[in-house]
Amino acid sequence: MNTTEAKSIQSEAKKLLKKGVTAPEFSRIFFGLEGRLRFLWSTPDERHQLVRSELYRWLQQELAGLRRQEVEAFEEEVKSAADNLLH
């Protein structure tokens, strides 16, 4: 993977994050079978290099952050619904 590809993918990810992409969408776009990362490797060695790259780690961290936000939002909705039922 060259630096230009990595910068392009990171730029795309940042734009999607600003727009409020969901965790499943983010995962599909970058990690899915037809995702952006899939086209950066054609051999097991290249895949191994990609998985150890800074870009891959950054995308994984952003995905984990999206998932945490969605879990927190869900938990708040459940708490609010429970409070409404009790009052």
N, C-alpha and C positions, 0 to 999 in steps of 0.2 A: 504494500500500500504506500502510495506516495503522499507527500505532505499536502499537495493540492486536494487530493481526494478526501483526506482526513479533515481539512479545513472546510470543505464543501459540506460534508456530512455534519460536522459540528455546527456550522452555520444554520443548516436546515433544522437541526434538532432545537437550537436556541429559538428559532422563529416559531416552531411548533409549541414549545414550552410557553412562550409569551402568549400564544393564542389560546392556551388552556387545553392542550391535547390531553386525552385520558391515558392512563397506563396501558390499557389493552391496545389502543391505537398506536402509541409510541412503540410498544413491543413489536407489533405487526410491521410497522414501517421500517424499523431498523433490524430486528432480530428474526423476523418471520421467514418462511421458506422463500418468499420473493422479496425479502427485505433488502435494504441498501447494503448491509454488510455481506450478505450472501454473495454478492458479485465482486467482492474484493479478494477472494481466494479461489483457487482451482485445485490446489494440492493440499494434502493434510499438513504439510510443513507450513504453507502459507496461512492456513487456518490457525495453526498453533501460534504463529507470530501475531496474527490479528487478535486473538484472544488475550495475548499478553500486552497488547498495545495500550497506550495512554487513552486513545479514543475509545476503545472498548470499555475500559474501566470507567471512564467518564460517563458513557452512555448507560452503563449498568447502575452507576450511582444516581443518575437522574431518574431512571426507571424506578429504582427503589424509593426515591423521594416522592415520586408521583403516587406510588402504591401506598406509602405512609399517609399522604394527604387524603387519599380516597378512603382509607380505613378510618382516619380521624373524622372525616365528614360523615361517614356511615354511622360511626359510633355516636356522634352528636345527634344525628337524626333519630336513632333508636332511643337515645336518652330523652329527647324531646317528645317523641311519641309516647314513651312510657310515662313521662310526667303528665302529659295531657290526659292519658287514661286514668291516672290516679287522682286527678283534680277535677 
